[in-house]
């Protein structure tokens, strides 16, 4: 069973952007509004159905960390600012260590 020091809840939000420029723009807007304390980027390749065809695309994945009280506002901002017509917005609750949880909630 996990120690209580490693059982503090935060939220992760995942979305993909078309390129680093759009990913950075979205991240910086969320950071500037102090809705999130941190976001990481990863280059990925996606395969997906779109308008009746299977497509492949290189994208930049954003892994956004935030506190519970900001999840809805962050998701709404992503929907509003995203470059895609139908952006992927997936979020889930995860456990973090106590110090990281405190830092996330201090922003």
Protein Blocks (a to p, Z undefined) as FASTA:
>chain_A
ZZfklmcccdddddddfblklmmmmmmmmmmnopafbdcdddddddddeehiacdddddd
ddddddfklmmmmmmmmmmmpmbfbdcdddddddddfklmmmmmmZZ
